[in-house]
Amino acid sequence: MLRVISANLNGIRSASTKGFFEWLTGQHAAAVGVQEVKAQNEHVDGVFCSPGNLKGQFHFAQKKGYSGVGMYTQDKPSAVIRGIGVPEFDDEGRWVEARFDRADRKFSIISCYFPSGSSGEERQQAKFRFLDVLYPHLLALKTEREFILVGDVNIAHKEADLKNWKGNKKNSGFLPEERAWMSKLFDQAGLVDVYRQLHPDTTDECYTWWSNRGQAYANNVGWRLDYQIATPALAALARTASIFKTQRFSDHAPLIIDYDTTL
């Protein structure tokens, strides 16, 4: 089995103090995508780069203490791609892609951190620009290779994907334009929301993020913001999906999916 994990760490150094890497080494994952590492190379190299039998590849933001993604894999990638070729977003460290090119197939695992628009209109417009450039990038990638994209998408697709959907219709993360983009990705581009393929009807059990305000976590007032999005052939190999909530490493919970394949 190929175990793939996605985890927004809300700071790799913070998550490490809460036991994330001790937990991770017991998961026997083949690939682990992390987002919002909020660190630079000097903080990670020799410290968080090789937990257990995993080796990390990172795309750091130019701005210190901001954004950044990583991809840990058991096997050494054939190539590592950092960024999508758009400086506005590549400077923010939002995409790292580990490629595994074999004689019989081309396969990528990607860690991606979508922008949040919750801080104001300027960042919401940046989020829309990101969605505009990411869609054709994913379409082109789909013609070249199989892939699994894991990450914090910062969008709850359907009403079942957040607790208070009625009160969030005008809020970033549940805007009609964002949700329509997700629908287009699945219905027109043909990519697959792997968790929903395995659990089409879950509601309260599906959340992966809870606000730090009030008693959101205690009351399970959450959102499903973390996804694994795959090309159809790989998605068809998914067997189990779970969200780890027993221990908290950040304001997000890791999403774990097992696929009946190997790197």
C-alpha positions, 0 to 999 in steps of 0.5 A: 500500500502507498500511504499518503498523508497531508498535514498543514503544520501551522509552523514546522517548528511549532508542530515538532514541539507537539509531537508531530514527527514522533507520530509521523515516524510511526505512520509508515507513510510513503509520502507526506505533504506538509504545508505552512511550514513557516520556516527557511532552509536554515531552520529545516536543514539537518533538523526536520529534513529526514524524519525516520526513513523519509527525506524532505524536499521543500519550497520556502517562501521568500518572506520569513515565517510565512507559508512554505511547503514540503514533501517527504518521500521514502523513495528518492524522486527522479526530479523535484519541481518547486513552483508553478512558474508564476513569480507572484505565487512561487515567491510564497512557497506554495508548490513542491512536486516530487516526480517518480518517472519509471519505464512504465509510468510517470507519477507525481506527488505534490504538496500545495498550499492555496492562498487564504483570502480571509484577511481581506479583499486584496488577499482574496483577489490574489487567491482568485488569481492563483485559482486562475493560473492553477487550473490550466497548470493542473490540466496540462500536468494531467496530460503528462502524468498521473499525480496526487496533489495533497494540501490545504486548499482553503476551500470547503467545496460543499455544504457538508464540508463545514459546520456553519455553511449558512453563515459562511456563504459570503466568507472566503473559503466558501464563496460561490466562485471558489466552490464553482472552481472546485466543481469545475476541477472535478466535473470538467477537468476530471480530477477526483476528490479522493476523500469524498470518493471513499466517504461521500456522505460524511459531515461532522466527521470530515472536518480538518480545520477548526478556528482557534477562536472560541470553542470551535474544536471542542464543539467540532465547528470545523471545515474540510479544507485539506484534500487529496486530489488525484488523477482518476486511475490513481484515485481508483486505487484508494482504499481507506481514508481517515483524519487523525484527531487523537492528537493535535499538532496544529489547527489542522488535522492530518488527512491519511489515505492508503492507495493500492499501489507503490511509488 
